[in-house]
C-alpha cells in the first residue's frame, strides 16, 4: 500500500526532518518495512497499513526513529519502544484476527438454522442465512461444514487472509 502524504508528514515530523525527495523516499521505505514487520508478527494487513489508527501510527513512529534516528544514542531506546508497541498490537484481538461470515443459500433463498462448524465453534445461521465467526486466525485450508436437514452436507475449506464472506450453496439431498 502506498504511503499517504499526510501519514508521511507525521513520520517526517517524528524524525525531525524537512521535506526532501531523498528523505521522503527513505521514510516511505521504512514505513513499508514496518508494516511488513507488523504483519509478520501477526497484525492483520488491514490494521498494519491503516493510516488513521493511532496505535499503528505510534509503532511506525518508533520504528522510523529507531531506523532513521537523530542519534545512535537513542536507537536502542526507540527499538525497545517499537518492539513493545508491536508486541502489544499483535496481542490485541482486533489487530490480529479476522471476522469470517458464512452466507448459506439454496439458490437465491437464504437458509436460517443451518449449522455451520468452523474455527472450533458451531453456530446456526440467522434469518439472513448468515453465521459470523469472530477472532479467527489467519491460515490456509481451514475446514468448515454446513449441515441443514433436507440438504447434502457441505464439507469444505477456506483460506483466511482477511475479513471475508464464504458463500455456501446448498443442494437438496
C-alpha positions as YAML, in Angstrom:
chain: A
units: angstrom
residues:
- id: 1
  name: UNK
  ca: [0.00, 0.00, 0.00]
- id: 2
  name: UNK
  ca: [1.25, 3.45, -0.81]
- id: 3
  name: UNK
  ca: [2.11, 5.83, 1.97]
- id: 4
  name: UNK
  ca: [-0.22, 8.82, 2.05]
- id: 5
  name: UNK
  ca: [1.17, 12.35, 2.12]
- id: 6
  name: UNK
  ca: [-0.39, 13.21, 5.50]
- id: 7
  name: UNK
  ca: [0.94, 10.00, 7.06]
- id: 8
  name: UNK
  ca: [4.42, 10.65, 5.63]
- id: 9
  name: UNK
  ca: [4.31, 14.18, 7.08]
- id: 10
  name: UNK
  ca: [3.64, 12.73, 10.54]
- id: 11
  name: UNK
  ca: [6.57, 10.32, 10.22]
- id: 12
  name: UNK
  ca: [8.85, 13.07, 8.88]
- id: 13
  name: UNK
  ca: [7.91, 15.19, 11.92]
- id: 14
  name: UNK
  ca: [8.68, 12.23, 14.21]
- id: 15
  name: UNK
  ca: [12.24, 12.03, 12.92]
- id: 16
  name: UNK
  ca: [12.52, 15.82, 12.76]
- id: 17
  name: UNK
  ca: [13.40, 16.11, 9.08]
- id: 18
  name: UNK
  ca: [12.38, 18.64, 6.46]
- id: 19
  name: UNK
  ca: [10.87, 17.72, 3.13]
- id: 20
  name: UNK
  ca: [13.25, 16.36, 0.53]
- id: 21
  name: UNK
  ca: [12.86, 13.68, -2.11]
- id: 22
  name: UNK
  ca: [15.62, 11.55, -0.57]
- id: 23
  name: UNK
  ca: [14.24, 11.77, 2.97]
- id: 24
  name: UNK
  ca: [10.70, 11.04, 1.79]
- id: 25
  name: UNK
  ca: [11.88, 8.03, -0.24]
- id: 26
  name: UNK
  ca: [13.78, 6.58, 2.72]
- id: 27
  name: UNK
  ca: [10.91, 7.21, 5.13]
- id: 28
  name: UNK
  ca: [8.45, 5.61, 2.71]
- id: 29
  name: UNK
  ca: [10.66, 2.53, 2.60]
- id: 30
  name: UNK
  ca: [10.82, 2.46, 6.40]
- id: 31
  name: UNK
  ca: [7.03, 2.71, 6.68]
- id: 32
  name: UNK
  ca: [6.65, -0.24, 4.31]
- id: 33
  name: UNK
  ca: [9.30, -2.20, 6.23]
- id: 34
  name: UNK
  ca: [7.48, -1.53, 9.49]
- id: 35
  name: UNK
  ca: [4.13, -2.57, 8.02]
- id: 36
  name: UNK
  ca: [5.63, -5.85, 6.81]
- id: 37
  name: UNK
  ca: [7.21, -6.45, 10.21]
- id: 38
  name: UNK
  ca: [3.88, -5.87, 11.97]
- id: 39
  name: UNK
  ca: [2.22, -8.33, 9.60]
- id: 40
  name: UNK
  ca: [4.99, -10.86, 10.20]
- id: 41
  name: UNK
  ca: [4.25, -10.57, 13.92]
- id: 42
  name: UNK
  ca: [0.57, -11.32, 13.32]
- id: 43
  name: UNK
  ca: [-1.07, -7.92, 12.92]
- id: 44
  name: UNK
  ca: [-3.61, -8.05, 10.10]
- id: 45
  name: UNK
  ca: [-2.63, -6.28, 6.90]
- id: 46
  name: UNK
  ca: [-5.69, -4.04, 7.15]
- id: 47
  name: UNK
  ca: [-4.57, -2.80, 10.58]
- id: 48
  name: UNK
  ca: [-0.85, -2.67, 9.78]
- id: 49
  name: UNK
  ca: [-1.47, -0.46, 6.75]
- id: 50
  name: UNK
  ca: [-4.04, 1.79, 8.42]
- id: 51
  name: UNK
  ca: [-3.06, 5.44, 8.30]
- id: 52
  name: UNK
  ca: [-5.81, 6.52, 10.70]
- id: 53
  name: UNK
  ca: [-5.08, 4.16, 13.60]
- id: 54
  name: UNK
  ca: [-3.22, 5.95, 16.39]
- id: 55
  name: UNK
  ca: [-1.67, 2.76, 17.80]
- id: 56
  name: UNK
  ca: [-0.22, 1.81, 14.41]
- id: 57
  name: UNK
  ca: [1.00, 5.39, 13.92]
- id: 58
  name: UNK
  ca: [2.81, 5.19, 17.26]
- id: 59
  name: UNK
  ca: [4.53, 1.95, 16.28]
- id: 60
  name: UNK
  ca: [5.54, 3.32, 12.87]
- id: 61
  name: UNK
  ca: [6.92, 6.49, 14.50]
- id: 62
  name: UNK
  ca: [9.03, 4.45, 16.92]
- id: 63
  name: UNK
  ca: [10.25, 2.22, 14.08]
- id: 64
  name: UNK
  ca: [11.23, 5.25, 11.99]
- id: 65
  name: UNK
  ca: [13.02, 6.90, 14.93]
- id: 66
  name: UNK
  ca: [14.90, 3.66, 15.56]
- id: 67
  name: UNK
  ca: [15.99, 3.22, 11.94]
- id: 68
  name: UNK
  ca: [16.28, 6.91, 10.99]
- id: 69
  name: UNK
  ca: [17.04, 8.43, 14.38]
- id: 70
  name: UNK
  ca: [18.80, 11.69, 15.07]
- id: 71
  name: UNK
  ca: [21.47, 9.98, 17.17]
- id: 72
  name: UNK
  ca: [22.74, 6.48, 17.70]
- id: 73
  name: UNK
  ca: [22.36, 7.00, 21.46]
- id: 74
  name: UNK
  ca: [18.57, 6.97, 21.06]
- id: 75
  name: UNK
  ca: [18.41, 3.99, 18.68]
- id: 76
  name: UNK
  ca: [18.30, 1.34, 21.43]
- id: 77
  name: UNK
  ca: [15.50, 3.11, 23.31]
- id: 78
  name: UNK
  ca: [13.49, 3.62, 20.12]
- id: 79
  name: UNK
  ca: [14.00, -0.04, 19.16]
- id: 80
  name: UNK
  ca: [12.72, -1.17, 22.54]
- id: 81
  name: UNK
  ca: [9.77, 1.21, 22.27]
- id: 82
  name: UNK
  ca: [8.88, -0.18, 18.84]
- id: 83
  name: UNK
  ca: [9.21, -3.81, 19.96]
- id: 84
  name: UNK
  ca: [6.94, -3.15, 22.97]
- id: 85
  name: UNK
  ca: [4.30, -1.44, 20.82]
- id: 86
  name: UNK
  ca: [4.43, -4.15, 18.14]
- id: 87
  name: UNK
  ca: [4.05, -6.85, 20.79]
- id: 88
  name: UNK
  ca: [1.03, -5.05, 22.26]
- id: 89
  name: UNK
  ca: [-0.58, -4.72, 18.81]
- id: 90
  name: UNK
  ca: [-0.17, -8.41, 17.99]
- id: 91
  name: UNK
  ca: [-1.84, -9.31, 21.30]
- id: 92
  name: UNK
  ca: [-4.94, -7.18, 20.69]
- id: 93
  name: UNK
  ca: [-7.71, -9.31, 19.22]
- id: 94
  name: UNK
  ca: [-8.95, -6.54, 16.94]
- id: 95
  name: UNK
  ca: [-5.48, -6.26, 15.42]
- id: 96
  name: UNK
  ca: [-4.55, -9.90, 14.96]
- id: 97
  name: UNK
  ca: [-7.71, -11.74, 13.97]
- id: 98
  name: UNK
  ca: [-10.31, -11.76, 11.25]
- id: 99
  name: UNK
  ca: [-14.08, -11.95, 11.02]
- id: 100
  name: UNK
  ca: [-15.45, -14.63, 8.69]
- id: 101
  name: UNK
  ca: [-19.11, -14.55, 7.67]
- id: 102
  name: UNK
  ca: [-20.79, -17.61, 6.18]
- id: 103
  name: UNK
  ca: [-23.81, -16.93, 3.98]
- id: 104
  name: UNK
  ca: [-25.87, -20.07, 3.32]
- id: 105
  name: UNK
  ca: [-28.42, -20.21, 0.50]
- id: 106
  name: UNK
  ca: [-30.47, -22.60, -1.58]
- id: 107
  name: UNK
  ca: [-30.40, -20.80, -4.91]
- id: 108
  name: UNK
  ca: [-31.40, -17.24, -4.07]
- id: 109
  name: UNK
  ca: [-33.11, -18.19, -0.78]
- id: 110
  name: UNK
  ca: [-31.23, -17.56, 2.45]
- id: 111
  name: UNK
  ca: [-31.41, -20.54, 4.79]
- id: 112
  name: UNK
  ca: [-31.93, -19.96, 8.51]
- id: 113
  name: UNK
  ca: [-30.96, -22.54, 11.14]
- id: 114
  name: UNK
  ca: [-28.20, -24.18, 9.07]
- id: 115
  name: UNK
  ca: [-25.48, -25.46, 11.39]
- id: 116
  name: UNK
  ca: [-22.05, -24.05, 10.47]
- id: 117
  name: UNK
  ca: [-18.98, -25.53, 12.16]
- id: 118
  name: UNK
  ca: [-15.77, -23.54, 11.79]
- id: 119
  name: UNK
  ca: [-12.82, -22.42, 13.90]
- id: 120
  name: UNK
  ca: [-13.73, -24.77, 16.74]
- id: 121
  name: UNK
  ca: [-17.26, -23.37, 17.06]
- id: 122
  name: UNK
  ca: [-20.70, -24.30, 15.81]
- id: 123
  name: UNK
  ca: [-23.26, -21.60, 15.05]
- id: 124
  name: UNK
  ca: [-26.71, -21.58, 13.47]
- id: 125
  name: UNK
  ca: [-27.41, -19.20, 10.61]
- id: 126
  name: UNK
  ca: [-29.79, -16.31, 11.25]
- id: 127
  name: UNK
  ca: [-32.84, -15.35, 9.17]
- id: 128
  name: UNK
  ca: [-30.49, -13.83, 6.56]
- id: 129
  name: UNK
  ca: [-28.65, -17.15, 6.25]
- id: 130
  name: UNK
  ca: [-25.56, -15.82, 7.98]
- id: 131
  name: UNK
  ca: [-23.31, -17.17, 10.73]
- id: 132
  name: UNK
  ca: [-20.48, -14.87, 11.82]
- id: 133
  name: UNK
  ca: [-17.24, -16.08, 13.39]
- id: 134
  name: UNK
  ca: [-15.07, -13.52, 15.16]
- id: 135
  name: UNK
  ca: [-11.40, -13.64, 16.13]
- id: 136
  name: UNK
  ca: [-10.32, -16.15, 13.50]
- id: 137
  name: UNK
  ca: [-6.57, -16.63, 13.00]
- id: 138
  name: UNK
  ca: [-5.07, -16.40, 9.54]
- id: 139
  name: UNK
  ca: [-4.46, -19.70, 7.80]
- id: 140
  name: UNK
  ca: [-5.00, -21.67, 4.64]
- id: 141
  name: UNK
  ca: [-7.28, -24.66, 4.14]
- id: 142
  name: UNK
  ca: [-9.33, -24.04, 7.28]
- id: 143
  name: UNK
  ca: [-12.09, -26.64, 7.32]
- id: 144
  name: UNK
  ca: [-15.79, -25.95, 7.75]
- id: 145
  name: UNK
  ca: [-19.03, -27.91, 7.50]
- id: 146
  name: UNK
  ca: [-22.57, -26.77, 6.87]
- id: 147
  name: UNK
  ca: [-25.49, -29.02, 7.75]
- id: 148
  name: UNK
  ca: [-29.23, -28.50, 7.32]
- id: 149
  name: UNK
  ca: [-31.93, -31.16, 7.33]
- id: 150
  name: UNK
  ca: [-33.05, -31.98, 3.80]
- id: 151
  name: UNK
  ca: [-29.75, -30.84, 2.23]
- id: 152
  name: UNK
  ca: [-26.45, -32.53, 1.42]
- id: 153
  name: UNK
  ca: [-23.70, -31.91, 3.99]
- id: 154
  name: UNK
  ca: [-21.19, -29.33, 2.80]
- id: 155
  name: UNK
  ca: [-17.65, -30.19, 3.88]
- id: 156
  name: UNK
  ca: [-15.07, -27.76, 2.52]
- id: 157
  name: UNK
  ca: [-12.15, -25.43, 3.26]
- id: 158
  name: UNK
  ca: [-11.45, -21.72, 3.09]
- id: 159
  name: UNK
  ca: [-8.32, -19.60, 3.27]
- id: 160
  name: UNK
  ca: [-8.35, -16.86, 5.91]
- id: 161
  name: UNK
  ca: [-6.22, -13.89, 4.92]
- id: 162
  name: UNK
  ca: [-8.65, -11.03, 5.59]
- id: 163
  name: UNK
  ca: [-12.16, -10.36, 6.82]
- id: 164
  name: UNK
  ca: [-14.33, -12.15, 4.30]
- id: 165
  name: UNK
  ca: [-17.60, -13.84, 3.43]
- id: 166
  name: UNK
  ca: [-17.85, -17.51, 2.46]
- id: 167
  name: UNK
  ca: [-20.86, -18.17, 0.24]
- id: 168
  name: UNK
  ca: [-22.26, -21.67, 0.66]
- id: 169
  name: UNK
  ca: [-24.73, -23.09, -1.88]
- id: 170
  name: UNK
  ca: [-26.85, -25.94, -0.54]
- id: 171
  name: UNK
  ca: [-28.16, -28.74, -2.69]
- id: 172
  name: UNK
  ca: [-31.11, -30.98, -1.88]
- id: 173
  name: UNK
  ca: [-30.05, -34.28, -0.53]
...
